[in-house]
Amino acid sequence: MFCVRMGVSVTDRFRELERPQTGRLKDVVLMATVTGFEGLRHPRRTDLKQFSELFEPLFSASSDEARRQAAAALSQCQHVPQSVALQIGNAPVSIAAIFLTRSTSVTDATLMQIIRAQGPAHATAIARRDNLSVQLVDALVERRQTSAAPAKPATAAPPTLAAEQRQPEVTAREMTTAKLLREEKLRGDIRSLARVTRPAHPAIEPLSPLHEALLVRFARSGEANLFAASLASALSSSRDLGERILLDISGQQLATALVALDMSAADSLFVLSAFYPDLAERFGAATRGDALLASLHITASRARVQGWLQTEREDTKSAPGHQPYLALDRGADPRQAAARQDTARTAQTGQPKRSFGRTH
């Protein structure tokens, strides 16, 4: 269950969100709502309904940058409600493109609604998806034929004598063959467009002020799950990568990611010191965290993070599902004390006791 904690004046706080000068506050509430929803591993129907009711007005009232960040974050989520997906898909293409291209939680029916309601730019974004069903390909072909069809003249010319004498079955066969050839050519063009426009290496965008504020906030409160989700959203990756970066006990992977995202030095040092207290130890005039950040260069850090993102994309195509270590519903883990006790108890009850001497 996700919620936004407030004080006694709950009504006054919600009235502040309705004022036009509080756009920045609405952006923060929108991103906090999206981050909290990402933290739900298996949301219930009530969770999906509450998220839809809270998301729709916040998304409509937020700035374009916040809506773009929210769409990018939800593109990695596996259980987005279809009403939310339809609202994001009907947004301007500068906001909805990344969601339409990457999201796997959108159904074909929702995508076909967006294709019929929006323009060619939305159809092009949908055509770049990795897996297109036959129904979607047919809808894209139909959309392209409709947009490229020439306008009919006001007065049609009378049919010629030769066209009237042509046999109906021959004409129908020729029209069917031409239509099939035209549709097959359009399908090939759409597939080639999707292959050409897909970037070779994942792009890393600089950290936005909204994401930087969320990372600092979650680091200050010690909420590792929400911090990992926000970091994954900033990297446009899955949440698993954010958790693996955070689980590096040396803090070097997190420092590399923060430098690649061009986070300010003061905030980077604060985040590293919050999760890795040993980096706050002082050596002379500086700390170990200062020395770690000074040893990293932004170009080399971005190249290393791009390698992580590329490896993650290749692994997700073939590897089975990964259950994060920080998941709330994670099963028995041999690294945890409770699990080791259960394993030892099972071994004791499952093996027969040995005895010395002869048995009668």
C-alpha positions as CSV (number, residue, x, y, z in Angstrom):
1,M,0.0,0.0,0.0
2,F,1.5,3.3,-1.0
3,C,0.5,6.6,0.8
4,V,1.7,10.1,1.3
5,R,2.0,10.9,5.0
6,M,0.6,14.2,6.1
7,G,-0.1,16.0,9.4
8,V,-3.3,17.0,11.0
9,S,-4.2,19.5,8.3
10,V,-4.8,16.9,5.6
11,T,-7.5,18.9,3.9
12,D,-5.4,22.1,3.7
13,R,-2.5,20.2,2.2
14,F,-4.7,18.8,-0.6
15,R,-6.1,22.3,-1.2
16,E,-2.5,23.5,-1.7
17,L,-2.0,20.9,-4.5
18,E,-4.9,22.5,-6.4
19,R,-3.3,26.0,-6.5
20,P,-1.6,26.9,-9.8
21,Q,1.6,28.1,-8.2
22,T,2.4,24.7,-6.6
23,G,3.4,23.0,-9.9
24,R,6.7,22.0,-8.4
25,L,5.0,20.4,-5.4
26,K,2.7,18.4,-7.8
27,D,5.8,17.2,-9.7
28,V,7.3,15.9,-6.4
29,V,4.0,14.2,-5.4
30,L,3.6,12.6,-8.8
31,M,7.1,11.1,-8.7
32,A,6.7,10.0,-5.1
33,T,3.4,8.3,-6.1
34,V,5.0,6.5,-9.0
35,T,8.0,5.4,-6.9
36,G,5.7,4.1,-4.2
37,F,3.7,2.1,-6.8
38,E,6.9,0.6,-8.2
39,G,7.7,-0.7,-4.8
40,L,4.7,-3.0,-4.8
41,R,5.8,-6.4,-6.0
42,H,2.3,-7.9,-6.3
43,P,-0.3,-5.1,-6.1
44,R,-3.9,-5.9,-5.2
45,R,-7.0,-4.7,-7.1
46,T,-7.5,-1.9,-4.5
47,D,-3.9,-0.8,-5.0
48,L,-4.3,-0.6,-8.7
49,K,-7.6,1.3,-8.3
50,Q,-6.1,3.8,-5.8
51,F,-3.1,4.3,-8.0
52,S,-5.3,5.1,-11.0
53,E,-7.4,7.5,-9.1
54,L,-4.4,9.3,-7.7
55,F,-2.3,9.2,-10.8
56,E,-4.7,10.7,-13.4
57,P,-5.2,14.2,-11.8
58,L,-1.5,14.5,-10.8
59,F,-0.3,13.5,-14.3
60,S,-2.7,16.0,-16.0
61,A,-1.6,18.9,-13.6
62,S,2.2,18.2,-13.6
63,S,4.8,19.7,-15.8
64,D,6.0,18.1,-19.1
65,E,9.4,17.1,-17.5
66,A,7.7,15.4,-14.6
67,R,5.3,13.6,-16.8
68,R,8.2,12.5,-19.0
69,Q,10.0,11.1,-16.0
70,A,6.9,9.3,-14.7
71,A,6.3,7.7,-18.1
72,A,9.9,6.5,-18.3
73,A,9.7,5.1,-14.8
74,L,6.4,3.3,-15.5
75,S,7.8,1.8,-18.7
76,Q,9.8,-0.5,-16.5
77,C,6.8,-1.6,-14.4
78,Q,5.1,-4.9,-15.1
79,H,1.7,-4.1,-13.7
80,V,0.5,-0.7,-14.9
81,P,-3.3,-0.3,-15.0
82,Q,-4.7,0.0,-18.5
83,S,-6.4,3.3,-17.8
84,V,-3.0,4.8,-16.7
85,A,-1.4,3.3,-19.8
86,L,-4.1,4.8,-22.0
87,Q,-3.6,8.3,-20.4
88,I,0.2,8.2,-20.9
89,G,-0.2,6.9,-24.5
90,N,-2.5,9.7,-25.4
91,A,-0.1,12.3,-24.1
92,P,2.1,14.2,-26.6
93,V,4.7,12.0,-28.3
94,S,7.6,13.7,-26.5
95,I,6.2,12.3,-23.3
96,A,4.7,9.0,-24.4
97,A,7.3,7.8,-26.8
98,I,9.5,6.0,-24.3
99,F,6.5,4.4,-22.6
100,L,5.0,3.2,-25.9
101,T,8.3,1.8,-27.1
102,R,9.5,-0.1,-23.9
103,S,6.5,-0.9,-21.7
104,T,5.5,-4.6,-21.7
105,S,2.4,-4.1,-19.5
106,V,0.3,-2.4,-22.2
107,T,-2.2,-4.7,-23.9
108,D,-2.7,-4.9,-27.6
109,A,-6.2,-3.5,-27.3
110,T,-4.9,-0.4,-25.5
111,L,-2.2,0.1,-28.2
112,M,-4.7,-0.2,-31.0
113,Q,-6.9,2.4,-29.3
114,I,-3.8,4.8,-29.2
115,I,-3.0,4.0,-32.9
116,R,-6.5,4.9,-34.0
117,A,-6.8,8.0,-31.8
118,Q,-3.4,9.6,-32.3
119,G,-1.2,10.6,-35.2
120,P,1.7,9.0,-37.1
121,A,4.2,9.9,-34.5
122,H,2.6,7.7,-31.9
123,A,2.3,4.9,-34.5
124,T,6.0,5.2,-35.2
125,A,6.8,4.9,-31.5
126,I,4.7,1.8,-31.2
127,A,6.3,0.3,-34.3
128,R,9.7,0.4,-32.5
129,R,8.6,-2.2,-29.9
130,D,10.5,-5.4,-29.8
131,N,7.6,-7.7,-30.1
132,L,4.7,-6.8,-32.4
133,S,1.6,-9.1,-32.7
134,V,-0.1,-9.7,-36.0
135,Q,-3.0,-7.5,-35.0
136,L,-0.7,-4.6,-34.1
137,V,1.1,-4.9,-37.4
138,D,-2.2,-4.9,-39.3
139,A,-3.3,-1.8,-37.3
140,L,-0.1,0.0,-38.1
141,V,-0.4,-0.9,-41.8
142,E,-4.0,0.4,-41.9
143,R,-3.0,3.6,-40.1
144,R,-0.2,4.2,-42.5
145,Q,-2.4,3.5,-45.5
146,T,-5.1,5.9,-44.1
147,S,-2.6,8.7,-43.6
148,A,-0.9,8.2,-47.0
149,A,-4.1,7.8,-49.0
150,P,-4.6,10.6,-51.6
151,A,-7.7,12.7,-51.5
152,K,-10.5,11.6,-53.8
153,P,-11.5,14.1,-56.5
154,A,-14.8,15.8,-56.1
155,T,-16.2,14.5,-59.4
156,A,-15.2,11.1,-60.5
157,A,-14.5,10.5,-64.2
158,P,-16.9,8.1,-66.0
159,P,-15.5,4.6,-66.3
160,T,-14.0,3.6,-69.6
161,L,-15.4,1.0,-71.9
162,A,-12.4,-1.3,-71.3
163,A,-12.9,-1.3,-67.6
164,E,-16.6,-2.1,-68.0
165,Q,-15.8,-5.1,-70.2
166,R,-13.1,-6.5,-67.8
167,Q,-14.3,-9.7,-66.0
168,P,-15.1,-9.1,-62.3
169,E,-13.2,-12.2,-61.0
170,V,-10.0,-11.1,-62.8
171,T,-10.3,-7.6,-61.3
172,A,-10.9,-8.9,-57.8
173,R,-7.9,-11.3,-58.0
174,E,-5.6,-8.5,-59.2
175,M,-6.7,-6.1,-56.4
176,T,-6.2,-8.8,-53.7
177,T,-2.7,-9.6,-55.0
178,A,-1.7,-5.9,-55.1
179,K,-3.1,-5.4,-51.6
180,L,-1.1,-8.3,-50.2
181,L,2.1,-7.1,-51.8
182,R,1.6,-3.6,-50.5
183,E,0.9,-4.8,-47.0
184,E,3.9,-7.0,-47.0
185,K,6.1,-4.1,-48.2
186,L,4.8,-1.9,-45.4
187,R,5.5,-4.6,-42.8
188,G,9.1,-4.8,-44.0
189,D,9.4,-1.0,-43.9
190,I,8.1,-0.9,-40.3
191,R,10.5,-3.7,-39.1
192,S,13.5,-2.1,-40.8
193,L,12.5,1.3,-39.3
194,A,12.4,-0.3,-35.8
195,R,15.8,-1.9,-36.3
196,V,17.5,1.3,-37.7
197,T,16.1,3.7,-35.1
198,R,17.0,1.5,-32.1
199,P,20.2,2.9,-30.5
200,A,23.3,0.7,-30.3
201,H,24.2,1.7,-26.8
202,P,21.8,2.8,-24.0
203,A,21.8,6.6,-23.5
204,I,22.4,8.1,-20.1
205,E,20.6,11.3,-19.5
206,P,21.9,13.8,-16.8
207,L,20.1,13.6,-13.5
208,S,17.1,15.9,-13.3
209,P,16.5,18.1,-10.3
210,L,13.4,16.1,-9.4
211,H,15.3,12.8,-9.4
212,E,18.2,14.3,-7.5
213,A,15.8,15.5,-4.8
214,L,14.2,12.1,-4.5
215,L,17.5,10.3,-4.2
216,V,18.7,12.7,-1.4
217,R,15.4,12.3,0.4
218,F,15.4,8.5,0.4
219,A,19.0,8.4,1.4
220,R,18.4,10.7,4.3
221,S,15.5,8.5,5.5
222,G,17.4,5.3,4.9
223,E,14.7,3.8,2.5
224,A,16.8,1.5,0.4
225,N,14.0,0.1,-1.6
226,L,12.7,3.4,-2.7
227,F,16.2,4.7,-3.4
228,A,17.0,1.7,-5.6
229,A,13.7,2.3,-7.5
230,S,14.5,6.0,-8.0
231,L,18.1,5.2,-9.1
232,A,16.7,2.6,-11.7
233,S,14.2,5.2,-12.9
234,A,17.0,7.8,-13.4
235,L,19.1,5.2,-15.4
236,S,16.0,4.0,-17.4
237,S,16.7,0.5,-16.3
238,S,15.0,-2.3,-14.3
239,R,14.8,-2.1,-10.6
240,D,17.1,-5.2,-10.3
241,L,20.1,-3.2,-11.6
242,G,19.4,-0.4,-9.1
243,E,19.4,-3.0,-6.2
244,R,22.6,-4.7,-7.5
245,I,24.3,-1.3,-7.5
246,L,23.2,-0.5,-4.0
247,L,24.3,-4.0,-2.7
248,D,27.9,-3.3,-3.5
249,I,29.4,-2.9,0.0
250,S,32.3,-0.9,-1.2
251,G,30.1,1.9,-2.6
252,Q,32.2,2.1,-5.8
253,Q,29.3,1.1,-8.1
254,L,27.0,3.6,-6.6
255,A,29.6,6.3,-6.8
256,T,30.2,5.4,-10.5
257,A,26.4,5.6,-11.2
258,L,26.1,9.0,-9.4
259,V,29.1,10.4,-11.4
260,A,27.7,9.1,-14.6
261,L,24.4,10.8,-13.9
262,D,26.3,14.1,-13.2
263,M,25.0,14.5,-9.7
264,S,26.5,17.3,-7.6
265,A,29.5,16.5,-5.5
266,A,27.9,17.5,-2.2
267,D,24.8,15.4,-2.8
268,S,26.8,12.5,-4.0
269,L,29.0,12.6,-0.9
270,F,25.9,12.8,1.3
271,V,24.3,9.8,-0.4
272,L,27.5,7.7,-0.2
273,S,28.0,8.6,3.5
274,A,24.3,7.7,4.3
275,F,24.5,4.2,2.9
276,Y,28.2,3.5,3.5
277,P,29.3,5.0,6.8
278,D,32.9,3.9,6.3
279,L,33.2,6.4,3.5
280,A,32.6,9.3,5.9
281,E,35.8,8.5,7.8
282,R,38.3,11.4,7.5
283,F,41.9,11.2,6.3
284,G,43.5,14.6,6.7
285,A,41.4,17.3,5.2
286,A,39.1,15.0,3.2
287,T,37.0,11.8,3.6
288,R,37.2,8.5,1.9
289,G,34.1,9.4,0.0
290,D,35.8,12.5,-1.4
291,A,38.8,10.4,-2.5
292,L,36.5,7.9,-4.2
293,L,34.6,10.6,-6.1
294,A,37.8,12.4,-7.1
295,S,39.2,9.1,-8.6
296,L,36.2,8.8,-11.0
297,H,35.8,10.5,-14.4
298,I,32.4,11.2,-15.9
299,T,33.4,9.8,-19.3
300,A,34.7,6.5,-18.0
301,S,31.8,6.2,-15.5
302,R,29.2,6.7,-18.3
303,A,31.0,4.0,-20.4
304,R,30.9,1.6,-17.5
305,V,27.2,2.2,-16.7
306,Q,26.4,1.8,-20.4
307,G,28.1,-1.6,-20.2
308,W,25.9,-2.5,-17.3
309,L,22.7,-1.4,-19.1
310,Q,23.7,-3.3,-22.3
311,T,24.5,-6.5,-20.3
312,E,21.1,-6.2,-18.6
313,R,19.3,-5.9,-21.9
314,E,21.0,-9.0,-23.2
315,D,20.4,-11.0,-20.0
316,T,16.7,-10.1,-19.9
317,K,16.2,-11.6,-23.4
318,S,17.4,-15.1,-22.4
319,A,17.8,-15.4,-18.6
320,P,14.9,-16.5,-16.3
321,G,13.2,-14.0,-13.9
322,H,15.4,-12.6,-11.2
323,Q,14.0,-12.0,-7.7
324,P,15.7,-9.0,-6.1
325,Y,17.4,-9.5,-2.7
326,L,15.4,-6.5,-1.3
327,A,12.1,-7.9,-2.4
328,L,9.4,-7.9,0.3
329,D,8.2,-11.4,-0.6
330,R,11.6,-13.0,-1.1
331,G,11.7,-16.7,-0.2
332,A,14.1,-18.5,2.1
333,D,17.7,-17.2,1.6
334,P,20.6,-19.3,2.9
335,R,22.5,-16.1,3.7
336,Q,19.8,-15.2,6.3
337,A,20.0,-16.5,9.9
338,A,16.4,-17.8,9.9
339,A,16.9,-19.7,6.7
340,R,20.1,-21.3,7.9
341,Q,18.3,-22.5,11.0
342,D,15.5,-24.0,8.9
343,T,18.1,-25.7,6.7
344,A,19.9,-27.1,9.6
345,R,16.7,-28.4,11.2
346,T,15.7,-30.1,7.9
347,A,19.1,-31.8,7.7
348,Q,18.8,-33.1,11.2
349,T,15.4,-34.5,10.8
350,G,16.0,-35.9,7.3
351,Q,19.3,-37.9,8.1
352,P,19.3,-41.0,10.3
353,K,21.3,-40.8,13.5
354,R,24.6,-42.7,13.6
355,S,25.4,-45.1,16.5
356,F,28.5,-46.9,17.5
357,G,28.7,-50.7,18.0
358,R,26.5,-53.4,16.8
359,T,22.8,-53.1,16.5
360,H,20.4,-56.0,17.2
